[in-house]
Amino acid sequence: MSGLHTARMGVPGTRPAVLAHCFLGHGGAWPRLIAALKTPLDAVAFDLPGHGRSAPWDGSGDLLATVAGVFDRLVTEPALLIGHSFGGAAALRFAVEHPGRVTGLVLIEPVFFAAAADEPEYAANARAERALHAAFAAGDMARAAAEFFELNGDEAGWSAMPERMRAQIIRQMPMVAATVPGLHHDSGDLLAPHRLEALAAPVLLLDGAQSPPIFGAVTKALSRRLPKARQITVAGAGHMLPITHAERVAGLIDDWIAETQAAPGQGARMPETRAG
């Protein structure tokens, strides 16, 4: 995939890992968390298409399928996948499609909303999204951006953001439509009978106690179907918990790795940093 920006972080030659950030974020979200881990990782973080220093989104297709394809490119040997929000949903999709290439999954508030479609939180979230859809219908991307941040529990963050950053996010807002097939309509058919149940890799599901209820509903719904899942709610945290509570999240990941993951083989390597 041309135009994909990646960054190498952690300790070369240790446990291979691939990291995927949230929608509207970038790979620069990870260094604090990686530094706080006691478990060394040989990690590659990438900027999603249309994000950070990666090439702009071309405006076509299913964004979740595209990002799962990025994992397909970067996972050159069995690896630990860590994903936040949209990145978590993409990591799950790749893992279900390629279970033998995943040693474990850390999914931090994965926004695979279809998993909670039968829960009351899903209907409540759909009602809350009406203002967002109205802004899109009116072509008001600035209002759509503000509504998006409010849905994610960070309305104050939007209003406090520098104008340059707000302008960038407003330009990115049309990509929201490309997330719907994968996140809401399960375009990858992950919820088909026995597919999630067949994933043998251990999974750590994290959500924030202060996040909108839909996020916890998703992690709990997934924990009921994934056979080796552990779901933990982080007190005092919201949707951006890998950034705002990096040390706490790192400690939970360290404990989970110690309990569920075999020591990596010596000499394991991940691809060198690439920029396109």
C-alpha positions in Angstrom: 0.0 0.0 0.0 1.7 3.2 -1.2 1.7 6.3 1.0 1.5 4.4 4.3 3.6 6.0 7.1 5.0 3.7 9.8 7.2 4.3 12.9 9.3 1.8 14.8 9.3 2.0 18.6 10.1 -0.1 21.5 13.0 -2.6 21.7 14.2 -4.3 18.5 14.3 -8.1 18.6 11.8 -8.5 21.4 8.1 -9.4 21.2 6.7 -8.3 17.8 3.7 -6.0 17.9 1.7 -3.8 15.5 -0.3 -0.8 16.8 -3.3 1.0 15.3 -4.6 4.3 16.6 -8.1 5.8 16.8 -10.1 7.5 14.1 -8.9 11.1 13.6 -5.7 10.3 15.6 -2.2 9.3 14.5 0.6 7.0 15.4 2.2 9.6 17.7 -0.4 8.6 20.3 1.6 5.4 21.3 5.1 6.4 22.5 4.0 7.2 26.1 2.2 3.9 26.5 5.1 1.9 25.0 7.6 3.7 27.3 5.4 2.9 30.3 5.3 -0.9 29.5 7.7 -3.1 31.5 7.3 -5.7 28.8 9.6 -4.8 25.9 7.9 -4.7 22.5 9.4 -4.5 19.0 6.5 -2.4 17.7 5.5 -0.9 14.5 2.8 1.9 14.6 1.2 3.2 11.5 -0.9 6.1 10.6 -4.3 5.1 9.2 -5.0 6.1 5.6 -6.0 9.8 5.5 -4.4 10.3 8.9 -1.2 11.7 10.2 1.6 11.4 7.6 0.0 8.7 5.5 -1.5 9.5 2.1 -5.0 11.0 1.9 -7.9 8.6 1.9 -9.0 8.0 -1.7 -12.7 8.3 -0.8 -13.7 4.8 -1.9 -14.4 1.5 -0.3 -14.7 0.1 3.3 -12.2 1.8 5.5 -12.2 -1.0 8.1 -11.4 -3.6 5.4 -8.6 -1.3 4.2 -7.0 -1.0 7.6 -7.3 -4.7 8.2 -5.3 -5.0 5.0 -2.6 -2.7 6.5 -2.2 -5.3 9.3 -1.9 -7.9 6.6 1.0 -6.1 5.2 2.8 -5.3 8.5 2.3 -8.6 10.4 5.2 -10.6 8.8 5.3 -13.1 11.7 2.9 -13.9 14.5 2.5 -10.7 16.5 0.7 -9.0 19.4 -1.9 -6.5 18.0 -2.8 -3.4 20.0 -5.6 -1.2 18.7 -7.5 1.8 20.1 -11.1 2.6 19.0 -11.2 2.2 15.1 -7.7 0.7 15.2 -9.0 -1.9 17.7 -12.0 -2.8 15.4 -9.5 -3.3 12.5 -7.2 -5.4 14.6 -10.1 -7.7 15.6 -11.1 -8.0 11.9 -7.6 -9.0 10.9 -7.3 -11.5 13.8 -10.6 -13.2 12.9 -9.5 -13.5 9.3 -5.9 -14.6 10.0 -6.0 -16.2 13.5 -2.7 -18.0 13.0 -0.8 -14.7 12.7 -1.9 -13.2 16.0 -0.4 -14.1 19.4 -2.7 -11.9 21.3 -5.0 -8.8 21.0 -5.3 -5.7 23.2 -8.5 -3.9 22.1 -9.0 -0.5 23.8 -12.6 0.5 23.3 -12.9 -1.0 19.9 -15.7 0.7 18.0 -17.1 -2.5 16.4 -20.6 -1.3 17.2 -22.3 -4.1 15.4 -21.3 -6.4 18.2 -23.7 -4.5 20.6 -26.5 -4.1 18.1 -29.0 -6.0 20.3 -28.0 -4.0 23.4 -30.1 -1.0 24.7 -26.9 1.2 24.5 -26.8 0.7 20.7 -30.3 2.2 20.3 -29.5 5.0 22.6 -26.3 5.8 20.7 -28.2 5.8 17.4 -30.6 8.4 18.8 -27.6 10.4 20.0 -26.1 10.3 16.5 -29.1 12.0 14.9 -27.4 15.5 15.2 -24.3 14.1 13.6 -26.2 12.7 10.6 -28.2 16.0 10.3 -24.9 17.9 10.1 -23.6 15.6 7.3 -26.9 15.9 5.4 -26.5 19.7 5.6 -22.9 19.5 4.4 -21.8 21.2 7.6 -18.5 19.4 8.3 -17.5 21.7 11.2 -20.7 20.9 13.0 -20.3 17.3 12.2 -16.8 17.3 13.8 -18.1 18.9 17.0 -20.9 16.4 17.2 -18.5 13.5 16.6 -16.3 14.6 19.5 -19.4 15.0 21.7 -20.4 11.4 20.9 -17.0 10.2 22.0 -17.3 12.1 25.3 -14.9 14.8 24.4 -16.9 17.9 23.5 -14.6 20.1 25.6 -11.6 18.8 23.8 -13.0 20.0 20.5 -13.7 23.5 21.7 -10.2 23.8 23.2 -8.4 22.4 20.2 -6.2 24.8 18.2 -7.8 26.1 15.0 -5.2 24.4 12.8 -6.1 21.0 14.3 -9.8 21.6 14.0 -9.4 22.5 10.3 -7.6 19.3 9.7 -10.3 17.2 11.4 -13.1 19.0 9.5 -11.3 17.9 6.3 -11.2 14.3 7.5 -14.9 14.1 8.4 -16.1 12.7 5.1 -14.2 9.6 5.9 -16.9 8.8 8.6 -19.1 7.4 5.9 -16.4 4.9 4.9 -16.4 3.5 8.5 -20.1 2.6 8.5 -20.0 -0.7 6.5 -17.4 -2.3 8.8 -18.4 -0.8 12.2 -22.2 -0.9 12.0 -23.0 -3.4 9.2 -20.3 -6.0 9.9 -19.1 -6.0 6.3 -16.5 -8.6 7.4 -19.2 -11.0 8.7 -17.3 -11.3 12.0 -20.5 -11.9 13.9 -21.4 -15.0 11.9 -21.9 -18.1 14.1 -18.7 -19.5 15.6 -16.3 -17.0 14.0 -15.5 -15.0 17.1 -15.6 -18.2 19.1 -12.9 -19.7 16.9 -10.3 -17.1 17.8 -7.9 -18.9 20.1 -5.6 -16.0 20.8 -6.0 -14.3 24.2 -7.8 -10.9 24.1 -7.6 -8.0 26.6 -10.6 -5.7 26.3 -10.3 -2.3 28.0 -12.9 0.5 28.3 -13.1 3.6 30.4 -15.6 4.1 33.2 -16.3 7.7 32.0 -16.8 6.8 28.4 -20.2 6.9 26.7 -22.1 3.7 27.5 -21.9 2.3 24.0 -18.1 1.6 24.3 -18.5 -0.6 27.4 -21.5 -2.4 25.7 -19.2 -3.3 22.8 -16.4 -4.6 25.0 -18.8 -6.7 27.1 -20.6 -8.1 24.1 -17.2 -9.2 22.6 -16.1 -10.6 25.9 -19.1 -12.9 25.9 -18.1 -14.4 22.5 -14.3 -14.4 22.5 -13.2 -17.6 24.3 -10.0 -16.2 25.9 -11.2 -12.6 26.6 -10.6 -10.5 29.7 -12.6 -7.3 30.0 -11.5 -4.6 32.4 -13.1 -1.1 33.0 -10.5 1.5 33.9 -11.8 3.8 36.7 -11.8 7.5 36.0 -10.9 7.1 32.3 -12.7 8.1 29.1 -12.3 7.1 25.5 -8.8 8.4 25.1 -7.5 6.2 28.0 -4.3 5.0 26.2 -3.2 8.6 26.2 -4.8 10.0 29.4 -4.1 6.9 31.5 -1.1 5.5 29.7 0.7 4.2 32.9 -2.5 2.4 34.2 -3.2 0.9 30.8 0.5 -0.2 30.4 0.3 -1.9 33.8 -2.9 -3.8 32.8 -1.2 -4.9 29.6 1.9 -6.0 31.4 -0.1 -8.1 33.8 -2.1 -9.7 31.1 0.9 -10.5 29.0 2.6 -12.1 32.0 -0.4 -14.3 32.6 -1.3 -15.2 29.0 1.6 -14.9 26.6 4.6 -17.2 26.2 8.0 -15.5 26.0 8.9 -14.5 22.4 11.6 -16.3 20.5 14.9 -14.7 20.3 15.8 -12.6 17.2 12.2 -11.8 16.2 12.1 -8.8 14.0 9.5 -6.4 12.6 9.7 -4.5 9.3 12.0 -1.4 9.4 10.4 2.0 9.5 8.9 3.1 6.2 7.5 6.4 5.1 5.6 6.9 1.9 
